[in-house]
Amino acid sequence: MKQLLIKIFLFLFTIVLLDQLFGMGMEFALKNTEKGDWGRNNYIFNEVNHDIIILGSSRAIHHYDPKIFADTLGMSCYNCGEDGMGILLMYARYRTIVDRYYPELIVYEVLPSFDFLEERDNLKYLKYLRPYTNFSTIDTLVNRISSNERYKQISHFYRYNSVFVDIIAQNMSKEIETAKDYTYMPLDKVIELSQNENVSNQASEDQLVELPIDSLKLKLFEDMLMRCKASNIKIVLAASPMFNFSRNDSFASIKQLCQKYNVPFLDHYNDTSYCNHRDFFADVAHLNRVGAERFSSLLASEIKNCILE
């Protein structure tokens, strides 16, 4: 019996030791990653110090050209948008940034499904957060998204599960471009749509309004607006164009928050200068390079006229 207990102890000790060693190795690799998504995540959480910060989903990273904003507004600009992500990641990026310094202006591209409506599973947003729970703000946010995370995070194997290969590959990447350069991802194609696909997308967009509000997302959004106002950080919310004309009453809750905190909401969701103009779109939800540059110029000018003067 005693030998059995010793074997069990040694087995558990070995597992814990391997877990700790794996965690130390991954923390070192992550800390020294400067390329790709993880290098960019490192840069945003630890170093970015630009005057203008752009936040939002893929529609931010593909639609907002930082150079145009910088040239128009006379300030440095960095795009912190991320494909497939919304307020649950953007709030973490916002908080870690303002813990270091106050930017002059935050521009947030709003997309209902990612930013304030309920989805099937919010755990997908933890991909870029789990390895950074050494930040108290991120640790608290992760536990708000899932109360079980505080226990799972004890294991470094769990913390880096499904992402450690990407981190190692990007750490060893020979690419010249670093995260400091990786601020904008224009799409160089023109949409090709059949009439059936067009109608299908319209129906999908219209169904968004039927989804319930995600209370956590909305609370985080309100907290961000409230903190910006208290810190005298100018913040602008915007909705860039969709290919189809869509019902945008799903923005009602966000517009109420904007009114409450006197925050501008620049709504181009159904802008007829863009909607259904194929030359400006890469797909039904994203502008291509031509459309993005045109929209960036428009939005930067609007901000300059109504916010900064």
C-alpha positions in Angstrom: 0.0 0.0 0.0 2.8 2.3 0.9 4.6 1.7 -2.4 1.3 2.4 -4.3 0.9 5.7 -2.5 4.5 6.6 -3.3 4.0 5.8 -7.0 0.8 7.9 -7.1 2.7 10.8 -5.5 5.6 10.5 -7.9 3.2 10.4 -10.8 1.3 13.5 -9.7 4.5 15.3 -8.9 5.8 14.5 -12.4 2.6 15.8 -14.0 2.8 19.0 -11.9 6.5 19.5 -12.6 6.0 19.0 -16.4 3.1 21.4 -16.3 5.2 24.1 -14.6 8.1 23.6 -16.9 5.8 23.8 -19.9 4.3 27.0 -18.5 7.7 28.6 -18.0 8.8 27.6 -21.5 5.7 29.0 -23.0 5.8 32.2 -21.0 9.4 32.8 -22.3 8.4 32.0 -25.9 5.4 34.3 -25.7 7.3 37.1 -24.1 9.8 37.0 -26.9 7.4 36.7 -29.8 7.3 39.8 -32.1 5.7 38.4 -35.2 2.2 37.3 -36.2 -1.0 37.5 -34.1 0.8 36.7 -30.8 3.5 39.2 -31.4 0.8 41.8 -32.1 -1.1 40.7 -29.0 2.1 41.2 -27.0 2.7 44.6 -28.5 -0.9 45.8 -27.8 -0.9 44.6 -24.2 2.6 45.8 -23.3 3.9 48.5 -25.6 1.5 50.3 -27.9 1.5 54.0 -27.1 -0.1 55.8 -30.1 -2.4 58.8 -29.9 -5.3 57.1 -31.7 -6.4 53.5 -30.9 -8.8 51.7 -33.1 -10.8 48.8 -31.6 -13.2 46.3 -33.0 -13.7 43.1 -35.0 -12.4 42.1 -38.4 -14.4 45.1 -39.7 -12.0 47.3 -37.8 -8.8 45.6 -38.9 -9.9 45.5 -42.5 -11.8 48.8 -42.8 -9.7 51.4 -40.9 -6.4 52.5 -42.4 -4.2 54.0 -39.6 -2.1 56.0 -42.0 -5.2 57.9 -43.3 -6.3 58.6 -39.7 -2.8 59.7 -38.8 -2.5 62.0 -41.8 -6.0 63.5 -41.4 -5.9 64.0 -37.7 -2.2 64.8 -37.2 -1.7 62.0 -34.6 -0.1 58.6 -34.5 -2.6 55.7 -34.9 -2.6 52.0 -34.3 -5.3 49.5 -35.3 -6.0 47.0 -32.5 -8.9 45.3 -34.3 -9.0 41.5 -34.4 -10.7 39.0 -36.7 -13.7 37.3 -35.1 -13.4 39.2 -31.8 -15.5 41.8 -30.1 -15.9 43.7 -26.8 -14.7 40.7 -24.6 -11.2 41.0 -26.1 -11.4 44.7 -26.9 -12.2 45.7 -23.3 -9.2 43.8 -22.1 -7.0 45.6 -24.7 -8.5 48.9 -23.7 -7.9 48.4 -20.0 -4.3 47.2 -20.4 -3.6 50.2 -22.6 -5.1 52.8 -20.3 -3.3 51.2 -17.3 -0.1 52.4 -19.0 -1.1 55.7 -20.7 -4.2 57.6 -21.9 -4.6 57.8 -25.7 -6.0 61.0 -27.2 -8.8 59.2 -29.1 -10.4 55.7 -29.2 -12.4 54.8 -32.3 -14.5 51.6 -31.9 -16.1 49.8 -34.8 -19.3 48.3 -33.5 -20.7 45.0 -34.7 -23.9 43.8 -32.9 -23.2 40.1 -32.7 -19.7 40.4 -31.3 -20.2 43.5 -29.2 -23.5 43.3 -27.3 -25.7 40.5 -28.5 -25.8 37.0 -27.1 -23.9 34.2 -28.9 -23.8 30.5 -28.3 -20.5 30.5 -26.5 -18.3 33.4 -25.2 -15.4 31.0 -24.5 -14.1 31.6 -28.0 -13.0 35.1 -26.9 -10.6 33.6 -24.3 -8.1 32.5 -26.9 -6.1 35.7 -26.7 -6.7 36.2 -23.0 -5.8 33.0 -21.2 -2.0 33.4 -21.6 -2.2 36.9 -20.1 -3.9 36.3 -16.8 -0.9 37.8 -15.1 -2.7 41.1 -15.8 -5.2 41.5 -13.0 -7.7 43.1 -15.3 -7.5 40.2 -17.7 -7.7 37.6 -14.9 -10.8 39.2 -13.5 -12.4 39.5 -17.0 -11.7 35.8 -17.8 -13.4 34.7 -14.5 -16.4 36.9 -15.3 -16.8 35.2 -18.7 -16.5 31.7 -17.1 -16.5 31.1 -13.4 -14.7 27.7 -13.9 -11.7 29.4 -15.5 -10.0 30.2 -12.2 -9.6 26.5 -11.6 -8.7 25.5 -15.1 -6.1 28.2 -15.3 -4.1 26.4 -12.6 -2.9 24.1 -15.4 -0.5 25.7 -17.9 -1.3 22.9 -20.3 -4.9 24.2 -20.3 -3.9 27.8 -20.5 -1.9 27.3 -23.7 -4.0 24.5 -25.2 -4.6 24.9 -28.9 -2.4 28.0 -29.2 1.1 26.8 -28.2 1.9 25.7 -31.7 1.1 29.1 -33.1 3.1 30.9 -30.4 6.2 28.7 -31.1 5.9 29.1 -34.9 5.5 32.8 -34.7 8.3 33.1 -32.2 10.6 31.3 -34.7 9.2 33.2 -37.7 11.7 34.6 -40.2 9.2 37.2 -41.4 10.6 40.8 -41.6 7.3 42.5 -40.6 6.9 42.8 -36.8 3.8 43.6 -34.7 4.6 47.3 -34.9 4.0 47.2 -38.6 1.0 44.9 -38.5 -1.7 47.5 -38.1 -4.0 47.1 -41.1 -5.1 44.2 -43.3 -6.8 45.5 -46.5 -8.7 43.0 -48.6 -7.7 43.0 -52.2 -10.7 41.5 -54.0 -14.1 42.4 -55.3 -17.3 40.7 -54.1 -18.9 38.1 -56.3 -22.5 37.4 -55.4 -25.4 35.6 -56.9 -28.9 37.0 -56.3 -29.7 34.0 -53.9 -26.6 34.7 -51.8 -27.5 38.3 -51.6 -31.0 37.6 -50.3 -29.7 35.0 -47.9 -27.3 37.4 -46.3 -30.1 40.0 -46.0 -32.2 37.5 -44.0 -29.3 36.6 -41.8 -28.6 40.2 -41.0 -32.2 41.0 -40.2 -32.3 38.1 -37.8 -29.7 39.8 -35.6 -32.3 42.1 -34.1 -34.1 39.1 -32.7 -31.1 38.0 -30.5 -31.2 39.0 -26.8 -28.7 41.4 -25.3 -25.7 39.9 -23.6 -25.6 41.7 -20.2 -21.9 41.2 -19.6 -20.9 42.6 -23.0 -23.2 45.6 -22.6 -21.8 46.2 -19.0 -18.3 46.1 -20.3 -19.2 48.5 -23.1 -20.8 50.9 -20.7 -17.8 50.6 -18.3 -15.4 51.5 -21.2 -17.5 54.6 -22.1 -17.8 55.7 -18.5 -14.0 55.3 -17.9 -13.2 57.2 -21.1 -15.4 60.1 -20.1 -13.9 60.1 -16.5 -10.4 60.1 -17.9 -11.1 62.8 -20.6 -10.3 60.3 -23.4 -12.2 61.1 -26.5 -14.1 58.1 -27.8 -16.1 57.7 -31.0 -18.3 54.7 -31.9 -18.8 53.9 -35.6 -20.5 51.4 -37.8 -18.9 50.9 -41.2 -21.0 49.9 -44.3 -22.5 46.5 -45.0 -23.0 45.4 -48.6 -26.7 44.9 -48.1 -29.2 47.4 -46.8 -29.9 45.9 -43.3 -32.1 46.6 -40.3 -29.9 48.4 -37.9 -32.4 48.8 -35.0 -30.2 46.2 -33.3 -27.9 49.2 -32.5 -30.6 50.7 -30.2 -29.0 49.6 -26.9 -25.6 51.0 -28.0 -27.1 54.3 -29.2 -28.8 54.6 -25.8 -25.4 54.3 -24.1 -24.0 56.9 -26.4 -26.7 59.3 -25.5 -26.2 58.6 -21.8 -22.5 59.4 -22.0 -22.6 62.0 -24.8 -20.5 59.8 -27.1 -20.8 60.3 -30.9 -22.0 57.3 -32.9 -21.1 57.7 -36.6 -23.5 55.3 -38.3 -22.6 54.3 -41.9 -24.1 50.8 -41.6 -26.6 51.5 -44.4 -24.7 54.3 -46.1 -26.1 54.4 -49.7 -22.8 55.6 -51.0 -21.4 52.1 -50.3 -24.2 49.6 -49.9 -24.7 47.4 -53.0 -21.7 49.0 -54.7 -19.6 45.9 -55.6 -16.4 47.8 -56.3 -16.1 48.7 -52.6 -16.6 45.3 -51.1 -14.6 42.1 -50.7 -17.6 40.2 -49.3 -21.0 41.0 -47.8 -19.5 42.1 -44.5 -16.2 43.6 -45.4 -15.0 46.5 -47.5 -12.1 45.9 -49.9 -9.0 48.1 -50.0 -10.7 50.7 -52.3 -13.8 50.9 -50.0 -11.7 50.9 -46.8 -9.5 53.8 -47.9 -12.5 55.8 -49.0 -14.4 55.0 -45.7 -11.3 55.8 -43.6 -11.0 59.2 -45.3 -14.7 59.9 -44.7 -14.7 58.8 -41.0 -11.4 60.6 -40.2 -12.8 63.8 -41.7 -16.0 63.5 -39.7 -14.0 62.9 -36.5 -11.9 65.9 -37.3 -14.9 68.1 -37.9 -17.1 67.1 -35.0 -14.8 65.8 -32.3 -11.4 67.4 -32.4 -12.2 71.0 -33.4 
